[in-house]
Structure formats: structure tokens, C-alpha cells
Amino acid sequence: MPPGEWAHYAVVFDGTNATLFIDAQRQGSFVAKGELAARRSSFTVARAANENARFFRGRLDEIAVYGKALAPETLARHVALARGP
């Protein structure tokens, strides 16, 4: 996204595929079969947990993690609510 432009990003893992959505529009996916193991270390966003040198230099707001894969329709509602009337 261009600097200063707001966008809603979501990655959905359904047990078979990981799919990236930007503003509720599918951008692509890759096969990612299996179960996600429980974390035994700190949860980090925008950088590797074991690295302090490279990290995301933008701003993040309202990060959420769900216990199930969200449907594209749900993502679209999230985007609509965030953008407002």
C-alpha cells in the first residue's frame, strides 16, 4: 500500500491453505497442511521473535487473532465497519 493509505489485511488458515486478503479481496494462497502447534514463546507481530534488526516499519492497528478461519463475507463486514458510513 502507498504510505499513508489504510488497508485491512487478513491471513486465513483453514487447515489446508493460508490465504492473504487485502480489503477482503483474495490476493493469493499457498498450501499449508497440518495443525498449528501451540506457541511456547512470545507472540510477535511484524518481526521475527528471535530478531531485533529487521522489522516492519509501518504502523499496525487493531490486530486480532481468531481461533477459526474467517469467511470472506466476514472479512468484508470487518472492512465495511472499519471504513464507516
PyMOL Python script that loads the backbone (N, CA, C, O; Angstrom):
from pymol import cmd

cmd.read_pdbstr("""\
ATOM      1  N   MET A   1       0.842  -1.185   0.000  1.00  0.00           N
ATOM      2  CA  MET A   1       0.000   0.000   0.000  1.00  0.00           C
ATOM      3  C   MET A   1       0.881   1.239   0.000  1.00  0.00           C
ATOM      4  O   MET A   1       1.969   1.227   0.576  1.00  0.00           O
ATOM      5  N   PRO A   2       0.426   2.296  -0.634  1.00  0.00           N
ATOM      6  CA  PRO A   2       1.176   3.555  -0.594  1.00  0.00           C
ATOM      7  C   PRO A   2       1.242   4.097   0.837  1.00  0.00           C
ATOM      8  O   PRO A   2       0.335   3.850   1.632  1.00  0.00           O
ATOM      9  N   PRO A   3       2.295   4.824   1.166  1.00  0.00           N
ATOM     10  CA  PRO A   3       2.394   5.407   2.512  1.00  0.00           C
ATOM     11  C   PRO A   3       1.168   6.260   2.827  1.00  0.00           C
ATOM     12  O   PRO A   3       0.692   7.024   1.987  1.00  0.00           O
ATOM     13  N   GLY A   4       0.669   6.114   4.048  1.00  0.00           N
ATOM     14  CA  GLY A   4      -0.476   6.899   4.490  1.00  0.00           C
ATOM     15  C   GLY A   4      -1.823   6.345   4.094  1.00  0.00           C
ATOM     16  O   GLY A   4      -2.845   6.904   4.493  1.00  0.00           O
ATOM     17  N   GLU A   5      -1.873   5.275   3.328  1.00  0.00           N
ATOM     18  CA  GLU A   5      -3.152   4.703   2.909  1.00  0.00           C
ATOM     19  C   GLU A   5      -3.524   3.535   3.812  1.00  0.00           C
ATOM     20  O   GLU A   5      -2.696   2.662   4.076  1.00  0.00           O
ATOM     21  N   TRP A   6      -4.770   3.515   4.287  1.00  0.00           N
ATOM     22  CA  TRP A   6      -5.261   2.485   5.188  1.00  0.00           C
ATOM     23  C   TRP A   6      -5.694   1.268   4.389  1.00  0.00           C
ATOM     24  O   TRP A   6      -6.269   1.406   3.309  1.00  0.00           O
ATOM     25  N   ALA A   7      -5.425   0.085   4.908  1.00  0.00           N
ATOM     26  CA  ALA A   7      -5.904  -1.154   4.293  1.00  0.00           C
ATOM     27  C   ALA A   7      -6.116  -2.197   5.378  1.00  0.00           C
ATOM     28  O   ALA A   7      -5.450  -2.178   6.414  1.00  0.00           O
ATOM     29  N   HIS A   8      -7.040  -3.095   5.132  1.00  0.00           N
ATOM     30  CA  HIS A   8      -7.343  -4.206   6.035  1.00  0.00           C
ATOM     31  C   HIS A   8      -6.671  -5.452   5.464  1.00  0.00           C
ATOM     32  O   HIS A   8      -7.018  -5.909   4.375  1.00  0.00           O
ATOM     33  N   TYR A   9      -5.714  -5.994   6.203  1.00  0.00           N
ATOM     34  CA  TYR A   9      -5.018  -7.210   5.796  1.00  0.00           C
ATOM     35  C   TYR A   9      -5.486  -8.366   6.656  1.00  0.00           C
ATOM     36  O   TYR A   9      -5.673  -8.205   7.862  1.00  0.00           O
ATOM     37  N   ALA A  10      -5.680  -9.531   6.053  1.00  0.00           N
ATOM     38  CA  ALA A  10      -6.037 -10.732   6.808  1.00  0.00           C
ATOM     39  C   ALA A  10      -5.374 -11.931   6.152  1.00  0.00           C
ATOM     40  O   ALA A  10      -5.343 -12.050   4.927  1.00  0.00           O
ATOM     41  N   VAL A  11      -4.847 -12.810   6.979  1.00  0.00           N
ATOM     42  CA  VAL A  11      -4.357 -14.100   6.509  1.00  0.00           C
ATOM     43  C   VAL A  11      -5.243 -15.141   7.168  1.00  0.00           C
ATOM     44  O   VAL A  11      -5.375 -15.175   8.391  1.00  0.00           O
ATOM     45  N   VAL A  12      -5.849 -15.987   6.349  1.00  0.00           N
ATOM     46  CA  VAL A  12      -6.770 -17.007   6.839  1.00  0.00           C
ATOM     47  C   VAL A  12      -6.146 -18.372   6.608  1.00  0.00           C
ATOM     48  O   VAL A  12      -5.793 -18.718   5.481  1.00  0.00           O
ATOM     49  N   PHE A  13      -6.011 -19.147   7.679  1.00  0.00           N
ATOM     50  CA  PHE A  13      -5.516 -20.519   7.595  1.00  0.00           C
ATOM     51  C   PHE A  13      -6.686 -21.441   7.915  1.00  0.00           C
ATOM     52  O   PHE A  13      -7.260 -21.368   9.002  1.00  0.00           O
ATOM     53  N   ASP A  14      -7.038 -22.311   6.965  1.00  0.00           N
ATOM     54  CA  ASP A  14      -8.195 -23.190   7.151  1.00  0.00           C
ATOM     55  C   ASP A  14      -7.819 -24.643   7.391  1.00  0.00           C
ATOM     56  O   ASP A  14      -8.666 -25.530   7.287  1.00  0.00           O
ATOM     57  N   GLY A  15      -6.558 -24.891   7.710  1.00  0.00           N
ATOM     58  CA  GLY A  15      -6.100 -26.258   7.922  1.00  0.00           C
ATOM     59  C   GLY A  15      -5.499 -26.877   6.674  1.00  0.00           C
ATOM     60  O   GLY A  15      -4.836 -27.911   6.750  1.00  0.00           O
ATOM     61  N   THR A  16      -5.723 -26.255   5.526  1.00  0.00           N
ATOM     62  CA  THR A  16      -5.187 -26.740   4.254  1.00  0.00           C
ATOM     63  C   THR A  16      -4.416 -25.652   3.520  1.00  0.00           C
ATOM     64  O   THR A  16      -3.350 -25.909   2.961  1.00  0.00           O
ATOM     65  N   ASN A  17      -4.952 -24.447   3.523  1.00  0.00           N
ATOM     66  CA  ASN A  17      -4.342 -23.330   2.804  1.00  0.00           C
ATOM     67  C   ASN A  17      -4.218 -22.100   3.691  1.00  0.00           C
ATOM     68  O   ASN A  17      -5.017 -21.900   4.606  1.00  0.00           O
ATOM     69  N   ALA A  18      -3.222 -21.289   3.417  1.00  0.00           N
ATOM     70  CA  ALA A  18      -3.091 -19.963   4.010  1.00  0.00           C
ATOM     71  C   ALA A  18      -3.377 -18.981   2.881  1.00  0.00           C
ATOM     72  O   ALA A  18      -2.728 -19.025   1.835  1.00  0.00           O
ATOM     73  N   THR A  19      -4.347 -18.098   3.092  1.00  0.00           N
ATOM     74  CA  THR A  19      -4.784 -17.169   2.051  1.00  0.00           C
ATOM     75  C   THR A  19      -4.670 -15.743   2.558  1.00  0.00           C
ATOM     76  O   THR A  19      -5.105 -15.428   3.665  1.00  0.00           O
ATOM     77  N   LEU A  20      -4.079 -14.881   1.734  1.00  0.00           N
ATOM     78  CA  LEU A  20      -3.957 -13.458   2.050  1.00  0.00           C
ATOM     79  C   LEU A  20      -5.116 -12.707   1.417  1.00  0.00           C
ATOM     80  O   LEU A  20      -5.416 -12.878   0.236  1.00  0.00           O
ATOM     81  N   PHE A  21      -5.771 -11.859   2.235  1.00  0.00           N
ATOM     82  CA  PHE A  21      -6.824 -10.971   1.770  1.00  0.00           C
ATOM     83  C   PHE A  21      -6.398  -9.541   2.078  1.00  0.00           C
ATOM     84  O   PHE A  21      -5.892  -9.269   3.166  1.00  0.00           O
ATOM     85  N   ILE A  22      -6.597  -8.630   1.136  1.00  0.00           N
ATOM     86  CA  ILE A  22      -6.415  -7.204   1.372  1.00  0.00           C
ATOM     87  C   ILE A  22      -7.744  -6.548   1.063  1.00  0.00           C
ATOM     88  O   ILE A  22      -8.260  -6.662  -0.048  1.00  0.00           O
ATOM     89  N   ASP A  23      -8.302  -5.854   2.058  1.00  0.00           N
ATOM     90  CA  ASP A  23      -9.629  -5.245   1.944  1.00  0.00           C
ATOM     91  C   ASP A  23     -10.664  -6.275   1.482  1.00  0.00           C
ATOM     92  O   ASP A  23     -11.515  -5.988   0.639  1.00  0.00           O
ATOM     93  N   ALA A  24     -10.571  -7.486   2.054  1.00  0.00           N
ATOM     94  CA  ALA A  24     -11.493  -8.604   1.815  1.00  0.00           C
ATOM     95  C   ALA A  24     -11.411  -9.180   0.403  1.00  0.00           C
ATOM     96  O   ALA A  24     -12.277  -9.962   0.009  1.00  0.00           O
ATOM     97  N   GLN A  25     -10.399  -8.811  -0.356  1.00  0.00           N
ATOM     98  CA  GLN A  25     -10.204  -9.357  -1.696  1.00  0.00           C
ATOM     99  C   GLN A  25      -9.053 -10.350  -1.664  1.00  0.00           C
ATOM    100  O   GLN A  25      -7.958 -10.022  -1.206  1.00  0.00           O
ATOM    101  N   ARG A  26      -9.295 -11.567  -2.150  1.00  0.00           N
ATOM    102  CA  ARG A  26      -8.272 -12.608  -2.148  1.00  0.00           C
ATOM    103  C   ARG A  26      -7.097 -12.201  -3.025  1.00  0.00           C
ATOM    104  O   ARG A  26      -7.273 -11.831  -4.186  1.00  0.00           O
ATOM    105  N   GLN A  27      -5.894 -12.273  -2.459  1.00  0.00           N
ATOM    106  CA  GLN A  27      -4.689 -11.908  -3.197  1.00  0.00           C
ATOM    107  C   GLN A  27      -3.887 -13.125  -3.638  1.00  0.00           C
ATOM    108  O   GLN A  27      -3.167 -13.067  -4.635  1.00  0.00           O
ATOM    109  N   GLY A  28      -4.006 -14.217  -2.908  1.00  0.00           N
ATOM    110  CA  GLY A  28      -3.287 -15.434  -3.247  1.00  0.00           C
ATOM    111  C   GLY A  28      -3.256 -16.367  -2.053  1.00  0.00           C
ATOM    112  O   GLY A  28      -3.608 -15.986  -0.936  1.00  0.00           O
ATOM    113  N   SER A  29      -2.829 -17.596  -2.305  1.00  0.00           N
ATOM    114  CA  SER A  29      -2.763 -18.566  -1.217  1.00  0.00           C
ATOM    115  C   SER A  29      -1.675 -19.579  -1.513  1.00  0.00           C
ATOM    116  O   SER A  29      -1.166 -19.674  -2.631  1.00  0.00           O
ATOM    117  N   PHE A  30      -1.332 -20.338  -0.475  1.00  0.00           N
ATOM    118  CA  PHE A  30      -0.396 -21.441  -0.648  1.00  0.00           C
ATOM    119  C   PHE A  30      -0.822 -22.590   0.249  1.00  0.00           C
ATOM    120  O   PHE A  30      -1.473 -22.381   1.273  1.00  0.00           O
ATOM    121  N   VAL A  31      -0.452 -23.807  -0.139  1.00  0.00           N
ATOM    122  CA  VAL A  31      -0.802 -24.993   0.632  1.00  0.00           C
ATOM    123  C   VAL A  31      -0.025 -24.970   1.941  1.00  0.00           C
ATOM    124  O   VAL A  31       1.190 -24.770   1.962  1.00  0.00           O
ATOM    125  N   ALA A  32      -0.747 -25.178   3.018  1.00  0.00           N
ATOM    126  CA  ALA A  32      -0.138 -25.188   4.352  1.00  0.00           C
ATOM    127  C   ALA A  32      -0.888 -26.207   5.200  1.00  0.00           C
ATOM    128  O   ALA A  32      -1.581 -25.839   6.149  1.00  0.00           O
ATOM    129  N   LYS A  33      -0.753 -27.481   4.863  1.00  0.00           N
ATOM    130  CA  LYS A  33      -1.489 -28.538   5.550  1.00  0.00           C
ATOM    131  C   LYS A  33      -0.962 -28.768   6.950  1.00  0.00           C
ATOM    132  O   LYS A  33       0.212 -28.540   7.244  1.00  0.00           O
ATOM    133  N   GLY A  34      -1.858 -29.225   7.802  1.00  0.00           N
ATOM    134  CA  GLY A  34      -1.465 -29.606   9.147  1.00  0.00           C
ATOM    135  C   GLY A  34      -2.099 -28.728  10.197  1.00  0.00           C
ATOM    136  O   GLY A  34      -2.919 -27.858   9.901  1.00  0.00           O
ATOM    137  N   GLU A  35      -1.708 -28.969  11.416  1.00  0.00           N
ATOM    138  CA  GLU A  35      -2.214 -28.198  12.538  1.00  0.00           C
ATOM    139  C   GLU A  35      -1.159 -27.208  12.984  1.00  0.00           C
ATOM    140  O   GLU A  35       0.040 -27.458  12.858  1.00  0.00           O
ATOM    141  N   LEU A  36      -1.609 -26.097  13.499  1.00  0.00           N
ATOM    142  CA  LEU A  36      -0.688 -25.129  14.078  1.00  0.00           C
ATOM    143  C   LEU A  36      -0.400 -25.562  15.512  1.00  0.00           C
ATOM    144  O   LEU A  36      -1.317 -25.780  16.303  1.00  0.00           O
ATOM    145  N   ALA A  37       0.854 -25.681  15.827  1.00  0.00           N
ATOM    146  CA  ALA A  37       1.241 -26.070  17.184  1.00  0.00           C
ATOM    147  C   ALA A  37       1.029 -24.898  18.139  1.00  0.00           C
ATOM    148  O   ALA A  37       1.116 -23.734  17.747  1.00  0.00           O
ATOM    149  N   ALA A  38       0.752 -25.225  19.385  1.00  0.00           N
ATOM    150  CA  ALA A  38       0.614 -24.184  20.404  1.00  0.00           C
ATOM    151  C   ALA A  38       1.942 -23.454  20.551  1.00  0.00           C
ATOM    152  O   ALA A  38       3.006 -24.071  20.516  1.00  0.00           O
ATOM    153  N   ARG A  39       1.874 -22.139  20.715  1.00  0.00           N
ATOM    154  CA  ARG A  39       3.092 -21.337  20.871  1.00  0.00           C
ATOM    155  C   ARG A  39       3.700 -21.590  22.234  1.00  0.00           C
ATOM    156  O   ARG A  39       2.992 -21.702  23.235  1.00  0.00           O
ATOM    157  N   ARG A  40       5.016 -21.679  22.264  1.00  0.00           N
ATOM    158  CA  ARG A  40       5.738 -21.825  23.516  1.00  0.00           C
ATOM    159  C   ARG A  40       6.655 -20.631  23.758  1.00  0.00           C
ATOM    160  O   ARG A  40       7.445 -20.619  24.702  1.00  0.00           O
ATOM    161  N   SER A  41       6.537 -19.632  22.893  1.00  0.00           N
ATOM    162  CA  SER A  41       7.338 -18.418  23.027  1.00  0.00           C
ATOM    163  C   SER A  41       6.420 -17.207  22.863  1.00  0.00           C
ATOM    164  O   SER A  41       5.221 -17.357  22.630  1.00  0.00           O
ATOM    165  N   SER A  42       6.975 -16.038  22.982  1.00  0.00           N
ATOM    166  CA  SER A  42       6.192 -14.807  22.854  1.00  0.00           C
ATOM    167  C   SER A  42       5.566 -14.708  21.471  1.00  0.00           C
ATOM    168  O   SER A  42       6.152 -15.143  20.479  1.00  0.00           O
ATOM    169  N   PHE A  43       4.382 -14.138  21.416  1.00  0.00           N
ATOM    170  CA  PHE A  43       3.706 -13.868  20.151  1.00  0.00           C
ATOM    171  C   PHE A  43       4.228 -12.534  19.635  1.00  0.00           C
ATOM    172  O   PHE A  43       4.149 -11.527  20.339  1.00  0.00           O
ATOM    173  N   THR A  44       4.747 -12.515  18.444  1.00  0.00           N
ATOM    174  CA  THR A  44       5.264 -11.277  17.869  1.00  0.00           C
ATOM    175  C   THR A  44       4.554 -10.974  16.555  1.00  0.00           C
ATOM    176  O   THR A  44       4.104 -11.877  15.851  1.00  0.00           O
ATOM    177  N   VAL A  45       4.465  -9.704  16.247  1.00  0.00           N
ATOM    178  CA  VAL A  45       3.851  -9.248  15.014  1.00  0.00           C
ATOM    179  C   VAL A  45       4.818  -8.285  14.354  1.00  0.00           C
ATOM    180  O   VAL A  45       5.349  -7.390  15.011  1.00  0.00           O
ATOM    181  N   ALA A  46       5.051  -8.459  13.065  1.00  0.00           N
ATOM    182  CA  ALA A  46       5.856  -7.553  12.252  1.00  0.00           C
ATOM    183  C   ALA A  46       7.356  -7.694  12.457  1.00  0.00           C
ATOM    184  O   ALA A  46       8.118  -6.834  12.016  1.00  0.00           O
ATOM    185  N   ARG A  47       7.790  -8.746  13.110  1.00  0.00           N
ATOM    186  CA  ARG A  47       9.209  -9.073  13.187  1.00  0.00           C
ATOM    187  C   ARG A  47       9.345 -10.504  13.680  1.00  0.00           C
ATOM    188  O   ARG A  47       8.422 -11.044  14.290  1.00  0.00           O
ATOM    189  N   ALA A  48      10.479 -11.111  13.421  1.00  0.00           N
ATOM    190  CA  ALA A  48      10.734 -12.458  13.919  1.00  0.00           C
ATOM    191  C   ALA A  48      10.964 -12.399  15.422  1.00  0.00           C
ATOM    192  O   ALA A  48      11.561 -11.446  15.923  1.00  0.00           O
ATOM    193  N   ALA A  49      10.497 -13.404  16.138  1.00  0.00           N
ATOM    194  CA  ALA A  49      10.625 -13.416  17.599  1.00  0.00           C
ATOM    195  C   ALA A  49      12.075 -13.425  18.050  1.00  0.00           C
ATOM    196  O   ALA A  49      12.388 -12.968  19.149  1.00  0.00           O
ATOM    197  N   ASN A  50      12.962 -13.945  17.206  1.00  0.00           N
ATOM    198  CA  ASN A  50      14.368 -14.067  17.592  1.00  0.00           C
ATOM    199  C   ASN A  50      15.262 -13.031  16.918  1.00  0.00           C
ATOM    200  O   ASN A  50      16.477 -13.216  16.841  1.00  0.00           O
ATOM    201  N   GLU A  51      14.677 -11.959  16.436  1.00  0.00           N
ATOM    202  CA  GLU A  51      15.469 -10.974  15.699  1.00  0.00           C
ATOM    203  C   GLU A  51      15.040  -9.560  16.056  1.00  0.00           C
ATOM    204  O   GLU A  51      13.846  -9.284  16.166  1.00  0.00           O
ATOM    205  N   ASN A  52      15.987  -8.674  16.233  1.00  0.00           N
ATOM    206  CA  ASN A  52      15.675  -7.287  16.561  1.00  0.00           C
ATOM    207  C   ASN A  52      16.114  -6.303  15.478  1.00  0.00           C
ATOM    208  O   ASN A  52      15.844  -5.108  15.592  1.00  0.00           O
ATOM    209  N   ALA A  53      16.784  -6.782  14.435  1.00  0.00           N
ATOM    210  CA  ALA A  53      17.344  -5.875  13.436  1.00  0.00           C
ATOM    211  C   ALA A  53      16.349  -5.524  12.334  1.00  0.00           C
ATOM    212  O   ALA A  53      16.251  -4.360  11.946  1.00  0.00           O
ATOM    213  N   ARG A  54      15.606  -6.511  11.823  1.00  0.00           N
ATOM    214  CA  ARG A  54      14.678  -6.263  10.718  1.00  0.00           C
ATOM    215  C   ARG A  54      13.249  -6.359  11.228  1.00  0.00           C
ATOM    216  O   ARG A  54      12.888  -7.315  11.914  1.00  0.00           O
ATOM    217  N   PHE A  55      12.442  -5.368  10.892  1.00  0.00           N
ATOM    218  CA  PHE A  55      11.059  -5.371  11.324  1.00  0.00           C
ATOM    219  C   PHE A  55      10.239  -4.466  10.420  1.00  0.00           C
ATOM    220  O   PHE A  55      10.787  -3.664   9.664  1.00  0.00           O
ATOM    221  N   PHE A  56       8.941  -4.599  10.503  1.00  0.00           N
ATOM    222  CA  PHE A  56       8.003  -3.785   9.739  1.00  0.00           C
ATOM    223  C   PHE A  56       8.096  -2.339  10.202  1.00  0.00           C
ATOM    224  O   PHE A  56       8.022  -2.073  11.402  1.00  0.00           O
ATOM    225  N   ARG A  57       8.257  -1.406   9.281  1.00  0.00           N
ATOM    226  CA  ARG A  57       8.462  -0.014   9.637  1.00  0.00           C
ATOM    227  C   ARG A  57       7.198   0.845   9.498  1.00  0.00           C
ATOM    228  O   ARG A  57       7.264   2.071   9.593  1.00  0.00           O
ATOM    229  N   GLY A  58       6.067   0.205   9.277  1.00  0.00           N
ATOM    230  CA  GLY A  58       4.809   0.946   9.186  1.00  0.00           C
ATOM    231  C   GLY A  58       4.099   0.976  10.522  1.00  0.00           C
ATOM    232  O   GLY A  58       4.717   0.775  11.568  1.00  0.00           O
ATOM    233  N   ARG A  59       2.815   1.224  10.489  1.00  0.00           N
ATOM    234  CA  ARG A  59       2.016   1.239  11.713  1.00  0.00           C
ATOM    235  C   ARG A  59       0.947   0.154  11.617  1.00  0.00           C
ATOM    236  O   ARG A  59       0.366  -0.068  10.555  1.00  0.00           O
ATOM    237  N   LEU A  60       0.700  -0.505  12.719  1.00  0.00           N
ATOM    238  CA  LEU A  60      -0.332  -1.530  12.796  1.00  0.00           C
ATOM    239  C   LEU A  60      -1.361  -1.088  13.822  1.00  0.00           C
ATOM    240  O   LEU A  60      -1.019  -0.477  14.834  1.00  0.00           O
ATOM    241  N   ASP A  61      -2.620  -1.401  13.555  1.00  0.00           N
ATOM    242  CA  ASP A  61      -3.693  -1.009  14.460  1.00  0.00           C
ATOM    243  C   ASP A  61      -4.720  -2.128  14.504  1.00  0.00           C
ATOM    244  O   ASP A  61      -5.037  -2.734  13.480  1.00  0.00           O
ATOM    245  N   GLU A  62      -5.231  -2.393  15.685  1.00  0.00           N
ATOM    246  CA  GLU A  62      -6.317  -3.348  15.879  1.00  0.00           C
ATOM    247  C   GLU A  62      -5.997  -4.737  15.347  1.00  0.00           C
ATOM    248  O   GLU A  62      -6.733  -5.272  14.518  1.00  0.00           O
ATOM    249  N   ILE A  63      -4.919  -5.312  15.813  1.00  0.00           N
ATOM    250  CA  ILE A  63      -4.536  -6.669  15.438  1.00  0.00           C
ATOM    251  C   ILE A  63      -5.442  -7.650  16.168  1.00  0.00           C
ATOM    252  O   ILE A  63      -5.715  -7.482  17.357  1.00  0.00           O
ATOM    253  N   ALA A  64      -5.909  -8.675  15.458  1.00  0.00           N
ATOM    254  CA  ALA A  64      -6.773  -9.683  16.065  1.00  0.00           C
ATOM    255  C   ALA A  64      -6.347 -11.071  15.596  1.00  0.00           C
ATOM    256  O   ALA A  64      -5.931 -11.254  14.452  1.00  0.00           O
ATOM    257  N   VAL A  65      -6.457 -12.034  16.491  1.00  0.00           N
ATOM    258  CA  VAL A  65      -6.183 -13.428  16.171  1.00  0.00           C
ATOM    259  C   VAL A  65      -7.431 -14.216  16.560  1.00  0.00           C
ATOM    260  O   VAL A  65      -7.905 -14.114  17.691  1.00  0.00           O
ATOM    261  N   TYR A  66      -7.959 -14.995  15.631  1.00  0.00           N
ATOM    262  CA  TYR A  66      -9.174 -15.763  15.858  1.00  0.00           C
ATOM    263  C   TYR A  66      -8.850 -17.246  15.933  1.00  0.00           C
ATOM    264  O   TYR A  66      -7.855 -17.696  15.364  1.00  0.00           O
ATOM    265  N   GLY A  67      -9.671 -17.994  16.618  1.00  0.00           N
ATOM    266  CA  GLY A  67      -9.475 -19.425  16.777  1.00  0.00           C
ATOM    267  C   GLY A  67     -10.031 -20.253  15.641  1.00  0.00           C
ATOM    268  O   GLY A  67      -9.986 -21.482  15.693  1.00  0.00           O
ATOM    269  N   LYS A  68     -10.556 -19.602  14.611  1.00  0.00           N
ATOM    270  CA  LYS A  68     -11.096 -20.303  13.449  1.00  0.00           C
ATOM    271  C   LYS A  68     -10.876 -19.446  12.209  1.00  0.00           C
ATOM    272  O   LYS A  68     -10.638 -18.243  12.310  1.00  0.00           O
ATOM    273  N   ALA A  69     -10.958 -20.070  11.048  1.00  0.00           N
ATOM    274  CA  ALA A  69     -10.816 -19.338   9.785  1.00  0.00           C
ATOM    275  C   ALA A  69     -12.053 -18.488   9.556  1.00  0.00           C
ATOM    276  O   ALA A  69     -13.175 -18.977   9.687  1.00  0.00           O
ATOM    277  N   LEU A  70     -11.859 -17.216   9.213  1.00  0.00           N
ATOM    278  CA  LEU A  70     -12.978 -16.330   8.918  1.00  0.00           C
ATOM    279  C   LEU A  70     -13.345 -16.418   7.442  1.00  0.00           C
ATOM    280  O   LEU A  70     -12.471 -16.498   6.579  1.00  0.00           O
ATOM    281  N   ALA A  71     -14.626 -16.402   7.166  1.00  0.00           N
ATOM    282  CA  ALA A  71     -15.122 -16.442   5.789  1.00  0.00           C
ATOM    283  C   ALA A  71     -14.889 -15.091   5.121  1.00  0.00           C
ATOM    284  O   ALA A  71     -14.833 -14.065   5.799  1.00  0.00           O
ATOM    285  N   PRO A  72     -14.751 -15.084   3.793  1.00  0.00           N
ATOM    286  CA  PRO A  72     -14.577 -13.812   3.076  1.00  0.00           C
ATOM    287  C   PRO A  72     -15.693 -12.806   3.370  1.00  0.00           C
ATOM    288  O   PRO A  72     -15.439 -11.601   3.401  1.00  0.00           O
ATOM    289  N   GLU A  73     -16.923 -13.280   3.587  1.00  0.00           N
ATOM    290  CA  GLU A  73     -18.031 -12.388   3.894  1.00  0.00           C
ATOM    291  C   GLU A  73     -17.805 -11.686   5.241  1.00  0.00           C
ATOM    292  O   GLU A  73     -18.139 -10.512   5.403  1.00  0.00           O
ATOM    293  N   THR A  74     -17.240 -12.412   6.191  1.00  0.00           N
ATOM    294  CA  THR A  74     -16.935 -11.834   7.497  1.00  0.00           C
ATOM    295  C   THR A  74     -15.838 -10.790   7.365  1.00  0.00           C
ATOM    296  O   THR A  74     -15.907  -9.731   7.989  1.00  0.00           O
ATOM    297  N   LEU A  75     -14.826 -11.083   6.554  1.00  0.00           N
ATOM    298  CA  LEU A  75     -13.759 -10.106   6.319  1.00  0.00           C
ATOM    299  C   LEU A  75     -14.332  -8.842   5.689  1.00  0.00           C
ATOM    300  O   LEU A  75     -13.947  -7.733   6.059  1.00  0.00           O
ATOM    301  N   ALA A  76     -15.250  -9.004   4.740  1.00  0.00           N
ATOM    302  CA  ALA A  76     -15.876  -7.851   4.084  1.00  0.00           C
ATOM    303  C   ALA A  76     -16.644  -6.995   5.096  1.00  0.00           C
ATOM    304  O   ALA A  76     -16.626  -5.768   5.002  1.00  0.00           O
ATOM    305  N   ARG A  77     -17.320  -7.631   6.063  1.00  0.00           N
ATOM    306  CA  ARG A  77     -18.028  -6.876   7.096  1.00  0.00           C
ATOM    307  C   ARG A  77     -17.039  -6.113   7.968  1.00  0.00           C
ATOM    308  O   ARG A  77     -17.307  -4.973   8.348  1.00  0.00           O
ATOM    309  N   HIS A  78     -15.896  -6.725   8.293  1.00  0.00           N
ATOM    310  CA  HIS A  78     -14.872  -6.051   9.078  1.00  0.00           C
ATOM    311  C   HIS A  78     -14.384  -4.800   8.347  1.00  0.00           C
ATOM    312  O   HIS A  78     -14.250  -3.735   8.949  1.00  0.00           O
ATOM    313  N   VAL A  79     -14.121  -4.936   7.056  1.00  0.00           N
ATOM    314  CA  VAL A  79     -13.650  -3.790   6.254  1.00  0.00           C
ATOM    315  C   VAL A  79     -14.712  -2.692   6.237  1.00  0.00           C
ATOM    316  O   VAL A  79     -14.391  -1.518   6.426  1.00  0.00           O
ATOM    317  N   ALA A  80     -15.964  -3.060   6.014  1.00  0.00           N
ATOM    318  CA  ALA A  80     -17.054  -2.072   5.957  1.00  0.00           C
ATOM    319  C   ALA A  80     -17.197  -1.349   7.289  1.00  0.00           C
ATOM    320  O   ALA A  80     -17.390  -0.134   7.307  1.00  0.00           O
ATOM    321  N   LEU A  81     -17.106  -2.063   8.392  1.00  0.00           N
ATOM    322  CA  LEU A  81     -17.206  -1.436   9.714  1.00  0.00           C
ATOM    323  C   LEU A  81     -16.040  -0.486   9.962  1.00  0.00           C
ATOM    324  O   LEU A  81     -16.227   0.600  10.511  1.00  0.00           O
ATOM    325  N   ALA A  82     -14.846  -0.889   9.561  1.00  0.00           N
ATOM    326  CA  ALA A  82     -13.669  -0.059   9.779  1.00  0.00           C
ATOM    327  C   ALA A  82     -13.709   1.216   8.936  1.00  0.00           C
ATOM    328  O   ALA A  82     -13.276   2.273   9.395  1.00  0.00           O
ATOM    329  N   ARG A  83     -14.218   1.126   7.726  1.00  0.00           N
ATOM    330  CA  ARG A  83     -14.280   2.294   6.837  1.00  0.00           C
ATOM    331  C   ARG A  83     -15.402   3.242   7.231  1.00  0.00           C
ATOM    332  O   ARG A  83     -15.331   4.440   6.955  1.00  0.00           O
ATOM    333  N   GLY A  84     -16.430   2.717   7.873  1.00  0.00           N
ATOM    334  CA  GLY A  84     -17.548   3.564   8.308  1.00  0.00           C
ATOM    335  C   GLY A  84     -18.479   3.937   7.189  1.00  0.00           C
ATOM    336  O   GLY A  84     -18.286   3.547   6.037  1.00  0.00           O
ATOM    337  N   PRO A  85     -19.517   4.715   7.547  1.00  0.00           N
ATOM    338  CA  PRO A  85     -20.534   5.098   6.536  1.00  0.00           C
ATOM    339  C   PRO A  85     -20.001   6.066   5.501  1.00  0.00           C
ATOM    340  O   PRO A  85     -20.734   6.471   4.599  1.00  0.00           O
TER     341      PRO A  85
END
""", "prot")
cmd.dss("prot")
cmd.show_as("cartoon", "prot")
cmd.util.cbc("prot")
cmd.orient("prot")
